[in-house]
Amino acid sequence: MAATAMEHDGGVEVVTPGELLGTSSSFVAGHGAYADGRSVRASVTGHRRIVPPSPDSPDKRSTVEVVGHKAHGAVPQPGSVVIARVTKVMARVASADIMCVDSKAVKEKFTGMIRQQDVRATEIDKVDMYQSYRPGDIVRALVLSLGDARAYYLSTAKNELGVVSAQSIAGGMLVPTSWTEMQCELTGQIEQRKVAKVE
């Protein structure tokens, strides 16, 4: 379960991914942290630590890092390719639980969001989320950035990205037949999806 903002663990400040650590004018992002515009935020769960600059460093900002957490496995970063399970589909966005990052399993829960404009590269205004994904679909996606509410923005707007495994309404496995359709092995029924190119 994610820690709430600035929870304390035995008097030590605990931060979670996406949490604000300081401003980039005051701090350099160290291990477990990343710069997000004018902010420095945590990319992992752990304890916030400030490291003063070395006396001979031209940069007088301190380094802020996140340390001391148990082995956390892979962590999504912008540019990472992830495998995620779709959990909810709405008119303009789909939510997904990230399971693997660059083929490595995650040990913490990371949530991804695929927005309507990030589903595909063409005819973005005609994207129908309900004909792109269904809850339970396994998708391959690219991490764009850390978005709102500690959820990573994901994109499937490349040929090799999209649904890689899915189950039909009837409970059978779906087999890709085109970029936009998959067929149920049990019934032969066609269902709409944003299909990933088979490697």
C-alpha positions as protocol buffer text, in pm:
chain_id: "A"
residue {
  index: 1
  type: MET
  ca { x: 0 y: 0 z: 0 }
}
residue {
  index: 2
  type: ALA
  ca { x: 140 y: 339 z: -96 }
}
residue {
  index: 3
  type: ALA
  ca { x: 246 y: 569 z: 182 }
}
residue {
  index: 4
  type: THR
  ca { x: 49 y: 887 z: 219 }
}
residue {
  index: 5
  type: ALA
  ca { x: 228 y: 1217 z: 174 }
}
residue {
  index: 6
  type: MET
  ca { x: 534 y: 1234 z: 395 }
}
residue {
  index: 7
  type: GLU
  ca { x: 447 y: 939 z: 620 }
}
residue {
  index: 8
  type: HIS
  ca { x: 690 y: 883 z: 904 }
}
residue {
  index: 9
  type: ASP
  ca { x: 843 y: 546 z: 980 }
}
residue {
  index: 10
  type: GLY
  ca { x: 989 y: 552 z: 1328 }
}
residue {
  index: 11
  type: GLY
  ca { x: 1053 y: 923 z: 1297 }
}
residue {
  index: 12
  type: VAL
  ca { x: 1219 y: 892 z: 955 }
}
residue {
  index: 13
  type: GLU
  ca { x: 1045 y: 1057 z: 662 }
}
residue {
  index: 14
  type: VAL
  ca { x: 915 y: 805 z: 407 }
}
residue {
  index: 15
  type: VAL
  ca { x: 847 y: 914 z: 50 }
}
residue {
  index: 16
  type: THR
  ca { x: 679 y: 732 z: -239 }
}
residue {
  index: 17
  type: PRO
  ca { x: 711 y: 760 z: -620 }
}
residue {
  index: 18
  type: GLY
  ca { x: 605 y: 1100 z: -751 }
}
residue {
  index: 19
  type: GLU
  ca { x: 631 y: 1271 z: -415 }
}
residue {
  index: 20
  type: LEU
  ca { x: 788 y: 1618 z: -408 }
}
residue {
  index: 21
  type: LEU
  ca { x: 1137 y: 1621 z: -255 }
}
residue {
  index: 22
  type: GLY
  ca { x: 1230 y: 1983 z: -324 }
}
residue {
  index: 23
  type: THR
  ca { x: 1290 y: 2235 z: -601 }
}
residue {
  index: 24
  type: SER
  ca { x: 1549 y: 2197 z: -877 }
}
residue {
  index: 25
  type: SER
  ca { x: 1686 y: 2540 z: -789 }
}
residue {
  index: 26
  type: SER
  ca { x: 1787 y: 2405 z: -447 }
}
residue {
  index: 27
  type: PHE
  ca { x: 1857 y: 2038 z: -513 }
}
residue {
  index: 28
  type: VAL
  ca { x: 2017 y: 1804 z: -764 }
}
residue {
  index: 29
  type: ALA
  ca { x: 1827 y: 1476 z: -822 }
}
residue {
  index: 30
  type: GLY
  ca { x: 2033 y: 1187 z: -687 }
}
residue {
  index: 31
  type: HIS
  ca { x: 1969 y: 812 z: -663 }
}
residue {
  index: 32
  type: GLY
  ca { x: 1598 y: 735 z: -646 }
}
residue {
  index: 33
  type: ALA
  ca { x: 1498 y: 1085 z: -758 }
}
residue {
  index: 34
  type: TYR
  ca { x: 1437 y: 1269 z: -1084 }
}
residue {
  index: 35
  type: ALA
  ca { x: 1394 y: 1627 z: -1201 }
}
residue {
  index: 36
  type: ASP
  ca { x: 1043 y: 1721 z: -1316 }
}
residue {
  index: 37
  type: GLY
  ca { x: 1054 y: 2076 z: -1445 }
}
residue {
  index: 38
  type: ARG
  ca { x: 1128 y: 2294 z: -1143 }
}
residue {
  index: 39
  type: SER
  ca { x: 1062 y: 2010 z: -900 }
}
residue {
  index: 40
  type: VAL
  ca { x: 1264 y: 1713 z: -781 }
}
residue {
  index: 41
  type: ARG
  ca { x: 1051 y: 1405 z: -711 }
}
residue {
  index: 42
  type: ALA
  ca { x: 1099 y: 1052 z: -577 }
}
residue {
  index: 43
  type: SER
  ca { x: 1107 y: 766 z: -829 }
}
residue {
  index: 44
  type: VAL
  ca { x: 1112 y: 492 z: -561 }
}
residue {
  index: 45
  type: THR
  ca { x: 979 y: 434 z: -210 }
}
residue {
  index: 46
  type: GLY
  ca { x: 1227 y: 500 z: 69 }
}
residue {
  index: 47
  type: HIS
  ca { x: 1375 y: 763 z: 298 }
}
residue {
  index: 48
  type: ARG
  ca { x: 1457 y: 1116 z: 183 }
}
residue {
  index: 49
  type: ARG
  ca { x: 1824 y: 1204 z: 235 }
}
residue {
  index: 50
  type: ILE
  ca { x: 2011 y: 1528 z: 167 }
}
residue {
  index: 51
  type: VAL
  ca { x: 2378 y: 1512 z: 63 }
}
residue {
  index: 52
  type: PRO
  ca { x: 2569 y: 1845 z: 84 }
}
residue {
  index: 53
  type: PRO
  ca { x: 2778 y: 1946 z: -220 }
}
residue {
  index: 54
  type: SER
  ca { x: 3150 y: 1876 z: -206 }
}
residue {
  index: 55
  type: PRO
  ca { x: 3360 y: 2185 z: -121 }
}
residue {
  index: 56
  type: ASP
  ca { x: 3523 y: 2193 z: -465 }
}
residue {
  index: 57
  type: SER
  ca { x: 3199 y: 2141 z: -660 }
}
residue {
  index: 58
  type: PRO
  ca { x: 3099 y: 2434 z: -884 }
}
residue {
  index: 59
  type: ASP
  ca { x: 2734 y: 2340 z: -822 }
}
residue {
  index: 60
  type: LYS
  ca { x: 2647 y: 2454 z: -471 }
}
residue {
  index: 61
  type: ARG
  ca { x: 2314 y: 2273 z: -461 }
}
residue {
  index: 62
  type: SER
  ca { x: 2273 y: 1977 z: -227 }
}
residue {
  index: 63
  type: THR
  ca { x: 2178 y: 1639 z: -371 }
}
residue {
  index: 64
  type: VAL
  ca { x: 1848 y: 1487 z: -261 }
}
residue {
  index: 65
  type: GLU
  ca { x: 1811 y: 1110 z: -287 }
}
residue {
  index: 66
  type: VAL
  ca { x: 1582 y: 830 z: -174 }
}
residue {
  index: 67
  type: VAL
  ca { x: 1751 y: 542 z: 8 }
}
residue {
  index: 68
  type: GLY
  ca { x: 1705 y: 270 z: 264 }
}
residue {
  index: 69
  type: HIS
  ca { x: 1409 y: 91 z: 110 }
}
residue {
  index: 70
  type: LYS
  ca { x: 1406 y: -287 z: 68 }
}
residue {
  index: 71
  type: ALA
  ca { x: 1492 y: -420 z: -276 }
}
residue {
  index: 72
  type: HIS
  ca { x: 1227 y: -268 z: -494 }
}
residue {
  index: 73
  type: GLY
  ca { x: 1287 y: -445 z: -823 }
}
residue {
  index: 74
  type: ALA
  ca { x: 1248 y: -260 z: -1149 }
}
residue {
  index: 75
  type: VAL
  ca { x: 1115 y: 98 z: -1148 }
}
residue {
  index: 76
  type: PRO
  ca { x: 947 y: 262 z: -1451 }
}
residue {
  index: 77
  type: GLN
  ca { x: 1139 y: 551 z: -1605 }
}
residue {
  index: 78
  type: PRO
  ca { x: 1055 y: 770 z: -1905 }
}
residue {
  index: 79
  type: GLY
  ca { x: 1154 y: 567 z: -2211 }
}
residue {
  index: 80
  type: SER
  ca { x: 1106 y: 229 z: -2042 }
}
residue {
  index: 81
  type: VAL
  ca { x: 898 y: -36 z: -2218 }
}
residue {
  index: 82
  type: VAL
  ca { x: 654 y: -195 z: -1975 }
}
residue {
  index: 83
  type: ILE
  ca { x: 407 y: -481 z: -1967 }
}
residue {
  index: 84
  type: ALA
  ca { x: 85 y: -385 z: -1789 }
}
residue {
  index: 85
  type: ARG
  ca { x: -258 y: -532 z: -1715 }
}
residue {
  index: 86
  type: VAL
  ca { x: -553 y: -306 z: -1796 }
}
residue {
  index: 87
  type: THR
  ca { x: -774 y: -259 z: -1489 }
}
residue {
  index: 88
  type: LYS
  ca { x: -1027 y: 3 z: -1598 }
}
residue {
  index: 89
  type: VAL
  ca { x: -1135 y: 163 z: -1925 }
}
residue {
  index: 90
  type: MET
  ca { x: -1311 y: 499 z: -1943 }
}
residue {
  index: 91
  type: ALA
  ca { x: -1405 y: 731 z: -2229 }
}
residue {
  index: 92
  type: ARG
  ca { x: -1073 y: 917 z: -2236 }
}
residue {
  index: 93
  type: VAL
  ca { x: -828 y: 705 z: -2040 }
}
residue {
  index: 94
  type: ALA
  ca { x: -743 y: 346 z: -1946 }
}
residue {
  index: 95
  type: SER
  ca { x: -576 y: 249 z: -1619 }
}
residue {
  index: 96
  type: ALA
  ca { x: -332 y: -40 z: -1587 }
}
residue {
  index: 97
  type: ASP
  ca { x: -111 y: -209 z: -1328 }
}
residue {
  index: 98
  type: ILE
  ca { x: 251 y: -222 z: -1444 }
}
residue {
  index: 99
  type: MET
  ca { x: 392 y: -575 z: -1405 }
}
residue {
  index: 100
  type: CYS
  ca { x: 729 y: -562 z: -1582 }
}
residue {
  index: 101
  type: VAL
  ca { x: 975 y: -287 z: -1676 }
}
residue {
  index: 102
  type: ASP
  ca { x: 1220 y: -363 z: -1958 }
}
residue {
  index: 103
  type: SER
  ca { x: 1151 y: -738 z: -1902 }
}
residue {
  index: 104
  type: LYS
  ca { x: 1217 y: -715 z: -1526 }
}
residue {
  index: 105
  type: ALA
  ca { x: 939 y: -778 z: -1275 }
}
residue {
  index: 106
  type: VAL
  ca { x: 835 y: -500 z: -1040 }
}
residue {
  index: 107
  type: LYS
  ca { x: 804 y: -559 z: -666 }
}
residue {
  index: 108
  type: GLU
  ca { x: 598 y: -251 z: -589 }
}
residue {
  index: 109
  type: LYS
  ca { x: 264 y: -147 z: -731 }
}
residue {
  index: 110
  type: PHE
  ca { x: 296 y: 106 z: -1014 }
}
residue {
  index: 111
  type: THR
  ca { x: -11 y: 238 z: -1192 }
}
residue {
  index: 112
  type: GLY
  ca { x: -12 y: 340 z: -1557 }
}
residue {
  index: 113
  type: MET
  ca { x: -256 y: 557 z: -1751 }
}
residue {
  index: 114
  type: ILE
  ca { x: -307 y: 545 z: -2127 }
}
residue {
  index: 115
  type: ARG
  ca { x: -476 y: 863 z: -2244 }
}
residue {
  index: 116
  type: GLN
  ca { x: -689 y: 879 z: -2558 }
}
residue {
  index: 117
  type: GLN
  ca { x: -424 y: 1083 z: -2742 }
}
residue {
  index: 118
  type: ASP
  ca { x: -154 y: 823 z: -2661 }
}
residue {
  index: 119
  type: VAL
  ca { x: -333 y: 512 z: -2793 }
}
residue {
  index: 120
  type: ARG
  ca { x: -211 y: 538 z: -3153 }
}
residue {
  index: 121
  type: ALA
  ca { x: -15 y: 772 z: -3376 }
}
residue {
  index: 122
  type: THR
  ca { x: -283 y: 834 z: -3641 }
}
residue {
  index: 123
  type: GLU
  ca { x: -645 y: 958 z: -3634 }
}
residue {
  index: 124
  type: ILE
  ca { x: -608 y: 1041 z: -3266 }
}
residue {
  index: 125
  type: ASP
  ca { x: -941 y: 1226 z: -3259 }
}
residue {
  index: 126
  type: LYS
  ca { x: -1122 y: 908 z: -3369 }
}
residue {
  index: 127
  type: VAL
  ca { x: -980 y: 681 z: -3098 }
}
residue {
  index: 128
  type: ASP
  ca { x: -1248 y: 485 z: -2909 }
}
residue {
  index: 129
  type: MET
  ca { x: -1103 y: 368 z: -2578 }
}
residue {
  index: 130
  type: TYR
  ca { x: -1362 y: 89 z: -2549 }
}
residue {
  index: 131
  type: GLN
  ca { x: -1251 y: -50 z: -2887 }
}
residue {
  index: 132
  type: SER
  ca { x: -884 y: -23 z: -2794 }
}
residue {
  index: 133
  type: TYR
  ca { x: -862 y: -201 z: -2457 }
}
residue {
  index: 134
  type: ARG
  ca { x: -1071 y: -405 z: -2217 }
}
residue {
  index: 135
  type: PRO
  ca { x: -1006 y: -478 z: -1847 }
}
residue {
  index: 136
  type: GLY
  ca { x: -775 y: -778 z: -1819 }
}
residue {
  index: 137
  type: ASP
  ca { x: -588 y: -707 z: -2144 }
}
residue {
  index: 138
  type: ILE
  ca { x: -209 y: -734 z: -2128 }
}
residue {
  index: 139
  type: VAL
  ca { x: -44 y: -445 z: -2310 }
}
residue {
  index: 140
  type: ARG
  ca { x: 309 y: -347 z: -2407 }
}
residue {
  index: 141
  type: ALA
  ca { x: 356 y: 28 z: -2363 }
}
residue {
  index: 142
  type: LEU
  ca { x: 618 y: 301 z: -2350 }
}
residue {
  index: 143
  type: VAL
  ca { x: 653 y: 515 z: -2037 }
}
residue {
  index: 144
  type: LEU
  ca { x: 614 y: 883 z: -2131 }
}
residue {
  index: 145
  type: SER
  ca { x: 639 y: 1046 z: -1788 }
}
residue {
  index: 146
  type: LEU
  ca { x: 517 y: 1037 z: -1433 }
}
residue {
  index: 147
  type: GLY
  ca { x: 173 y: 1194 z: -1446 }
}
residue {
  index: 148
  type: ASP
  ca { x: -86 y: 1294 z: -1191 }
}
residue {
  index: 149
  type: ALA
  ca { x: -169 y: 1101 z: -874 }
}
residue {
  index: 150
  type: ARG
  ca { x: 153 y: 900 z: -892 }
}
residue {
  index: 151
  type: ALA
  ca { x: 46 y: 724 z: -1211 }
}
residue {
  index: 152
  type: TYR
  ca { x: 279 y: 688 z: -1507 }
}
residue {
  index: 153
  type: TYR
  ca { x: 158 y: 814 z: -1844 }
}
residue {
  index: 154
  type: LEU
  ca { x: 192 y: 532 z: -2098 }
}
residue {
  index: 155
  type: SER
  ca { x: 179 y: 531 z: -2477 }
}
residue {
  index: 156
  type: THR
  ca { x: 91 y: 257 z: -2726 }
}
residue {
  index: 157
  type: ALA
  ca { x: 134 y: 486 z: -3028 }
}
residue {
  index: 158
  type: LYS
  ca { x: 387 y: 263 z: -3208 }
}
residue {
  index: 159
  type: ASN
  ca { x: 333 y: -49 z: -3417 }
}
residue {
  index: 160
  type: GLU
  ca { x: 506 y: -277 z: -3167 }
}
residue {
  index: 161
  type: LEU
  ca { x: 302 y: -140 z: -2875 }
}
residue {
  index: 162
  type: GLY
  ca { x: -52 y: -228 z: -2773 }
}
residue {
  index: 163
  type: VAL
  ca { x: -244 y: -540 z: -2668 }
}
residue {
  index: 164
  type: VAL
  ca { x: -23 y: -851 z: -2665 }
}
residue {
  index: 165
  type: SER
  ca { x: -260 y: -1090 z: -2486 }
}
residue {
  index: 166
  type: ALA
  ca { x: -632 y: -1075 z: -2423 }
}
residue {
  index: 167
  type: GLN
  ca { x: -935 y: -1285 z: -2339 }
}
residue {
  index: 168
  type: SER
  ca { x: -1263 y: -1261 z: -2526 }
}
residue {
  index: 169
  type: ILE
  ca { x: -1605 y: -1190 z: -2378 }
}
residue {
  index: 170
  type: ALA
  ca { x: -1671 y: -1566 z: -2412 }
}
residue {
  index: 171
  type: GLY
  ca { x: -1356 y: -1647 z: -2213 }
}
residue {
  index: 172
  type: GLY
  ca { x: -1142 y: -1771 z: -2501 }
}
residue {
  index: 173
  type: MET
  ca { x: -799 y: -1644 z: -2601 }
}
residue {
  index: 174
  type: LEU
  ca { x: -797 y: -1370 z: -2861 }
}
residue {
  index: 175
  type: VAL
  ca { x: -568 y: -1407 z: -3163 }
}
residue {
  index: 176
  type: PRO
  ca { x: -460 y: -1097 z: -3360 }
}
residue {
  index: 177
  type: THR
  ca { x: -604 y: -1077 z: -3711 }
}
residue {
  index: 178
  type: SER
  ca { x: -511 y: -715 z: -3791 }
}
residue {
  index: 179
  type: TRP
  ca { x: -386 y: -393 z: -3629 }
}
residue {
  index: 180
  type: THR
  ca { x: -735 y: -329 z: -3490 }
}
residue {
  index: 181
  type: GLU
  ca { x: -900 y: -670 z: -3451 }
}
residue {
  index: 182
  type: MET
  ca { x: -857 y: -993 z: -3256 }
}
residue {
  index: 183
  type: GLN
  ca { x: -1055 y: -1315 z: -3298 }
}
residue {
  index: 184
  type: CYS
  ca { x: -1181 y: -1547 z: -3024 }
}
residue {
  index: 185
  type: GLU
  ca { x: -1041 y: -1900 z: -3058 }
}
residue {
  index: 186
  type: LEU
  ca { x: -1362 y: -2047 z: -2914 }
}
residue {
  index: 187
  type: THR
  ca { x: -1636 y: -1864 z: -3101 }
}
residue {
  index: 188
  type: GLY
  ca { x: -1465 y: -1693 z: -3394 }
}
residue {
  index: 189
  type: GLN
  ca { x: -1613 y: -1364 z: -3272 }
}
residue {
  index: 190
  type: ILE
  ca { x: -1414 y: -1054 z: -3372 }
}
residue {
  index: 191
  type: GLU
  ca { x: -1331 y: -796 z: -3104 }
}
residue {
  index: 192
  type: GLN
  ca { x: -1176 y: -453 z: -3151 }
}
residue {
  index: 193
  type: ARG
  ca { x: -836 y: -379 z: -2995 }
}
residue {
  index: 194
  type: LYS
  ca { x: -525 y: -165 z: -3048 }
}
residue {
  index: 195
  type: VAL
  ca { x: -309 y: -465 z: -3134 }
}
residue {
  index: 196
  type: ALA
  ca { x: 69 y: -480 z: -3089 }
}
residue {
  index: 197
  type: LYS
  ca { x: 268 y: -601 z: -3389 }
}
residue {
  index: 198
  type: VAL
  ca { x: 373 y: -960 z: -3333 }
}
residue {
  index: 199
  type: GLU
  ca { x: 751 y: -985 z: -3307 }
}
